[in-house]
Amino acid sequence: MKILVTCKRVPNPEHKLKIGGGQLDLTAASWQLNTFDEYAVETALRLTEKGKGGDRSGEVVAVSIGPKDVAQQLRGVLAMGADRAILVGAEDAALDALAVARILAAVVAREKPDLVVLGKQTVDGDSNQVGQVLAGLLNWPQATFLASIRVAADGQSAVVTREVDAGVEEKRIRMPAVVTVDLRIIGKKAVRNEGLAGADAEWEETQRYASLKGIMAAKKKEIKEVALAELGVDAKPAMAVKSYEAPPGRKAGVKVASVDELVAKLHDEAKVI
């Protein structure tokens, strides 16, 4: 089983970025792998394992789009256990969800994976569009926000679940397919390849971290750099961000002495009742 998994470099969401001239100042940004993409990598690795610490069968290929510096994050993914990586040279600011999906579709055409796994969204753009657009471009089945996935023993289909307002929705999809994953996917028994892992196989309820052995092994694994021109893709964005601005500061609250005064202010000043 061959799985292509996307890995985007994003600024650490816990660090406050500065805005100047309508643009984000990323010069002092601390970069890391998008959290939902970490879950996607974990999902892909579990689908090629017999269980925690078990033998592996299959190939996990990580793909990212960005400058050469992204190789640092890809090297971390390789240390987690991915077999090789592809880095498509481009700049984030020059891409939108459609352009990214087109690039990924070209990579899929080259690699011919059985499954494409993405995080449901990135913590910087938060567009939640790439997986769905990619499936449309490929004309492949898609399943989004996965809480679990169980690949059939013959590798031709998968049963997936996702949380919805009324509970849990379960569907069967044909493969090859495009799926996006949510945080529930790292449950102990949320991921299973029935052709490889037994019913009792389980993992930790967290994404894995690179071991010293994995870090040493990652140094010998391939990160193939691909120029955008090689893929023959029209990466011109359909949408452009003109500027960024911080939200206005909140006004200080007002204390009231009684419920009657509160109701009066809500009615006369805020005009919400």
TORFI-596883 format. One record per residue (C-alpha): residue number from 1; residue in one letter; x, y, z. Coordinates in nm, 4 decimals. Example, Ala and Ser with C-alpha at 12.3 -4.5 7.8 and 13.67 -1.06 7.14 Angstrom:
% residues 2
   nr  rest        px        py        pz
    1     A    1.2300   -0.4500    0.7800
    2     S    1.3670   -0.1060    0.7140
//
This chain:
% residues 273
   nr  rest        px        py        pz
    1     M    0.0000    0.0000    0.0000
    2     K    0.1395    0.3365   -0.1042
    3     I    0.0218    0.6460    0.0818
    4     L    0.0902    1.0084   -0.0069
    5     V    0.0625    1.2412    0.2919
    6     T    0.0771    1.6211    0.2855
    7     C    0.2975    1.8191    0.5241
    8     K    0.2799    2.1970    0.5476
    9     R    0.5161    2.4218    0.7399
   10     V    0.3289    2.6827    0.9457
   11     P    0.4249    2.9515    1.1994
   12     N    0.3884    2.8417    1.5606
   13     P    0.0276    2.9464    1.6431
   14     E    0.1251    3.0246    2.0023
   15     H    0.3598    3.3028    1.8905
   16     K    0.2047    3.6398    1.8136
   17     L    0.3022    3.7722    1.4707
   18     K    0.3464    4.1397    1.3926
   19     I    0.1602    4.3181    1.1155
   20     G    0.3270    4.5985    0.9227
   21     G    0.2079    4.7722    0.6084
   22     G   -0.0828    4.5323    0.5810
   23     Q    0.1492    4.2294    0.5709
   24     L    0.2448    3.9649    0.8249
   25     D    0.6023    3.9922    0.9474
   26     L    0.7369    3.6346    0.9389
   27     T    1.1043    3.7212    0.9859
   28     A    1.1018    3.6044    1.3483
   29     A    0.8485    3.3245    1.3022
   30     S    0.9111    2.9884    1.4654
   31     W    0.8191    2.7226    1.2096
   32     Q    0.6679    2.3823    1.2742
   33     L    0.4686    2.1100    1.1014
   34     N    0.0971    2.1818    1.0870
   35     T   -0.0690    1.9915    1.3734
   36     F   -0.3378    1.8275    1.1597
   37     D   -0.0671    1.7177    0.9168
   38     E    0.1081    1.5471    1.2087
   39     Y   -0.2135    1.3488    1.2558
   40     A   -0.2159    1.2709    0.8829
   41     V    0.1414    1.1383    0.9003
   42     E    0.0503    0.9283    1.2040
   43     T   -0.2510    0.7888    1.0171
   44     A   -0.0405    0.6957    0.7155
   45     L    0.2229    0.5243    0.9287
   46     R   -0.0367    0.3243    1.1231
   47     L   -0.1913    0.2025    0.7985
   48     T    0.1440    0.0451    0.7092
   49     E    0.2067   -0.1150    1.0512
   50     K    0.0924   -0.4377    1.2176
   51     G    0.0576   -0.2514    1.5464
   52     K    0.2593   -0.0416    1.7871
   53     G    0.6226   -0.1279    1.7251
   54     G    0.5191   -0.3883    1.4673
   55     D    0.6577   -0.4628    1.1238
   56     R    0.5694   -0.2313    0.8376
   57     S    0.4484   -0.3102    0.4885
   58     G    0.3966   -0.0386    0.2301
   59     E    0.5365    0.3067    0.1611
   60     V    0.4597    0.6486    0.3072
   61     V    0.5632    0.9429    0.0897
   62     A    0.5505    1.2900    0.2437
   63     V    0.4964    1.5890    0.0142
   64     S    0.5296    1.9587    0.0919
   65     I    0.5194    2.2809   -0.1077
   66     G    0.7431    2.5674   -0.0075
   67     P    1.0978    2.7045    0.0043
   68     K    1.4074    2.4908    0.0618
   69     D    1.3877    2.5562    0.4374
   70     V    1.0849    2.3261    0.4558
   71     A    1.3308    2.0372    0.4258
   72     Q    1.3832    2.0747    0.8019
   73     Q    1.0203    1.9842    0.8744
   74     L    1.0267    1.7070    0.6139
   75     R    1.3357    1.5609    0.7756
   76     G    1.1356    1.5443    1.0978
   77     V    0.8577    1.3555    0.9185
   78     L    1.1140    1.1108    0.7823
   79     A    1.2436    1.0646    1.1366
   80     M    0.8895    0.9756    1.2455
   81     G    0.8971    0.6902    0.9950
   82     A    0.7986    0.8155    0.6492
   83     D    1.0012    0.6465    0.3748
   84     R    1.0817    0.9441    0.1512
   85     A    0.9738    1.2996    0.0824
   86     I    0.9031    1.5354   -0.2058
   87     L    0.9514    1.9118   -0.1785
   88     V    0.7912    2.1208   -0.4519
   89     G    0.9569    2.4611   -0.4666
   90     A    0.7135    2.7516   -0.4277
   91     E    0.6241    3.0405   -0.1989
   92     D    0.3184    3.0247    0.0279
   93     A    0.2180    3.3811   -0.0422
   94     A    0.1867    3.3030   -0.4131
   95     L   -0.0523    3.0080   -0.3660
   96     D   -0.4137    2.9511   -0.2727
   97     A   -0.6086    2.6294   -0.2094
   98     L   -0.6781    2.5721   -0.5793
   99     A   -0.3130    2.6154   -0.6778
  100     V   -0.2023    2.3792   -0.3998
  101     A   -0.4572    2.1189   -0.5082
  102     R   -0.3387    2.1427   -0.8683
  103     I    0.0219    2.0885   -0.7599
  104     L   -0.0764    1.7912   -0.5463
  105     A   -0.2801    1.6436   -0.8320
  106     A    0.0314    1.6542   -1.0503
  107     V    0.2326    1.4795   -0.7777
  108     V   -0.0393    1.2143   -0.7441
  109     A   -0.0256    1.1548   -1.1203
  110     R    0.3472    1.0855   -1.0870
  111     E    0.3382    0.8780   -0.7693
  112     K    0.0109    0.6878   -0.8230
  113     P   -0.0647    0.6270   -0.4531
  114     D   -0.3460    0.4091   -0.3214
  115     L   -0.4485    0.6763   -0.0734
  116     V   -0.3862    1.0486   -0.0150
  117     V   -0.4081    1.1642    0.3470
  118     L   -0.4261    1.5305    0.4478
  119     G   -0.4880    1.7151    0.7725
  120     K   -0.8380    1.8624    0.7628
  121     Q   -0.6967    2.2163    0.7533
  122     T   -0.3860    2.4210    0.8262
  123     V   -0.3640    2.6439    1.1302
  124     D   -0.2482    2.9437    0.9278
  125     G   -0.4861    2.9576    0.6303
  126     D   -0.7717    2.7568    0.7907
  127     S   -0.9415    2.7324    0.4515
  128     N   -1.0334    2.3616    0.4764
  129     Q   -1.0447    2.3349    0.0970
  130     V   -0.7395    2.1547   -0.0404
  131     G   -0.8512    1.7967    0.0255
  132     Q   -1.1930    1.8497   -0.1275
  133     V   -1.0611    2.0365   -0.4320
  134     L   -0.7909    1.7726   -0.4852
  135     A   -1.0500    1.4925   -0.4856
  136     G   -1.2517    1.6874   -0.7415
  137     L   -0.9521    1.7377   -0.9688
  138     L   -0.8629    1.3681   -0.9475
  139     N   -1.2260    1.2538   -0.9703
  140     W   -1.1559    1.0282   -0.6695
  141     P   -1.3847    0.9421   -0.3778
  142     Q   -1.3291    1.1606   -0.0728
  143     A   -1.3982    1.1485    0.3004
  144     T   -1.3301    1.4417    0.5306
  145     F   -1.2738    1.5071    0.9035
  146     L   -1.2080    1.1397    0.9710
  147     A   -1.2305    1.0098    1.3264
  148     S   -1.1379    0.6572    1.2136
  149     I   -1.0441    0.4581    0.9045
  150     R   -1.0416    0.0836    0.8451
  151     V   -0.8930   -0.0320    0.5156
  152     A   -1.0291   -0.3634    0.3854
  153     A   -0.7950   -0.6610    0.3601
  154     D   -0.8029   -0.6454   -0.0208
  155     G   -0.7079   -0.2756   -0.0191
  156     Q   -0.9958   -0.1882   -0.2511
  157     S   -1.2118    0.0020   -0.0039
  158     A   -1.2193    0.1573    0.3422
  159     V   -1.4812    0.2164    0.6091
  160     V   -1.4499    0.5621    0.7647
  161     T   -1.6271    0.7522    1.0414
  162     R   -1.6611    1.1179    1.1275
  163     E   -1.8322    1.3049    1.4056
  164     V   -2.1488    1.4933    1.3082
  165     D   -2.4080    1.6851    1.5093
  166     A   -2.6255    1.3764    1.5576
  167     G   -2.3409    1.1419    1.6537
  168     V   -2.1075    0.9429    1.4284
  169     E   -2.1459    0.8998    1.0532
  170     E   -2.0019    0.5861    0.8893
  171     K   -1.9355    0.5422    0.5186
  172     R   -1.7561    0.3034    0.2871
  173     I   -1.5391    0.4555    0.0135
  174     R   -1.3651    0.3004   -0.2825
  175     M   -0.9901    0.3323   -0.3172
  176     P   -0.7855    0.5093   -0.4389
  177     A   -0.9306    0.7983   -0.2408
  178     V   -0.8543    1.1302   -0.0762
  179     V   -0.9169    1.1625    0.2980
  180     T   -0.8671    1.4406    0.5516
  181     V   -0.8268    1.3659    0.9218
  182     D   -0.9346    1.5270    1.2468
  183     L   -0.7751    1.4908    1.5913
  184     R   -0.9886    1.1833    1.6803
  185     I   -0.7888    0.9818    1.4276
  186     I   -0.5126    0.9238    1.6844
  187     G   -0.7344    0.7103    1.9067
  188     K   -0.5864    0.3754    2.0113
  189     K   -0.7860    0.1748    1.7561
  190     A   -0.8994    0.4476    1.5187
  191     V   -0.6724    0.3361    1.2323
  192     R   -0.6427   -0.0157    1.0956
  193     N   -0.5332   -0.1890    0.7791
  194     E   -0.7161   -0.5224    0.7969
  195     G   -0.4730   -0.6788    0.5554
  196     L   -0.1888   -0.6088    0.7968
  197     A   -0.3012   -0.5429    1.1559
  198     G   -0.5092   -0.7757    1.3702
  199     A   -0.8260   -0.6769    1.5550
  200     D   -0.6320   -0.6367    1.8808
  201     A   -0.3694   -0.3983    1.7360
  202     E   -0.3585   -0.0569    1.9001
  203     W   -0.1366    0.2509    1.9261
  204     E   -0.0793    0.5367    2.1692
  205     E   -0.3446    0.8107    2.1791
  206     T   -0.1022    1.0696    2.0451
  207     Q    0.1063    1.1282    1.7359
  208     R    0.4543    0.9796    1.7580
  209     Y    0.7745    1.1735    1.8003
  210     A    1.1058    1.1077    1.6320
  211     S    1.3360    0.8706    1.8186
  212     L    1.7145    0.8986    1.8085
  213     K    1.7187    0.5928    1.5841
  214     G    1.4616    0.7561    1.3563
  215     I    1.6590    1.0805    1.3407
  216     M    1.9740    0.8953    1.2382
  217     A    1.7845    0.6917    0.9779
  218     A    1.6211    1.0065    0.8362
  219     K    1.9613    1.1430    0.7322
  220     K    1.9848    0.8703    0.4688
  221     K    1.6300    0.9063    0.3361
  222     E    1.5556    1.0958    0.0162
  223     I    1.4021    1.4421   -0.0034
  224     K    1.3463    1.4977   -0.3734
  225     E    1.3260    1.8626   -0.4734
  226     V    1.0943    1.9287   -0.7660
  227     A    1.0657    2.2613   -0.9460
  228     L    0.7142    2.3836   -1.0098
  229     A    0.7888    2.4061   -1.3817
  230     E    0.8651    2.0320   -1.3920
  231     L    0.5082    1.9502   -1.2972
  232     G    0.3582    2.1570   -1.5766
  233     V    0.0979    2.3039   -1.3436
  234     D   -0.0820    2.6365   -1.3693
  235     A   -0.0272    2.7516   -1.0114
  236     K   -0.1732    3.0985   -1.0611
  237     P   -0.3982    3.1638   -0.7602
  238     A   -0.7664    3.2372   -0.8106
  239     M   -0.7763    3.4345   -0.4862
  240     A   -0.5327    3.6875   -0.3437
  241     V   -0.5024    3.8328    0.0067
  242     K   -0.4707    4.2093   -0.0252
  243     S   -0.3745    4.2909    0.3341
  244     Y   -0.3900    4.1874    0.6971
  245     E   -0.5023    4.3950    0.9898
  246     A   -0.5371    4.3266    1.3603
  247     P   -0.8913    4.3253    1.5050
  248     P   -0.9891    4.6415    1.6944
  249     G   -0.9168    4.6394    2.0644
  250     R   -1.2051    4.5592    2.2939
  251     K   -1.3608    4.8335    2.5017
  252     A   -1.3436    4.7975    2.8773
  253     G   -1.6456    4.6354    3.0373
  254     V   -1.8972    4.8195    3.2533
  255     K   -2.0150    4.7041    3.5959
  256     V   -2.3823    4.7344    3.6799
  257     A   -2.5410    4.7518    4.0214
  258     S   -2.8563    4.5538    3.9472
  259     V   -3.0354    4.3343    3.6975
  260     D   -3.2665    4.6247    3.6109
  261     E   -2.9667    4.8403    3.5177
  262     L   -2.8222    4.5560    3.3069
  263     V   -3.1508    4.5136    3.1194
  264     A   -3.1738    4.8883    3.0628
  265     K   -2.8211    4.9042    2.9157
  266     L   -2.8822    4.6047    2.6901
  267     H   -3.2026    4.7651    2.5679
  268     D   -3.1072    5.1321    2.5434
  269     E   -2.7328    5.1225    2.4645
  270     A   -2.6466    4.7842    2.3131
  271     K   -2.9936    4.7529    2.1590
  272     V   -2.9807    4.3728    2.1700
  273     I   -3.3129    4.3255    2.3523
//
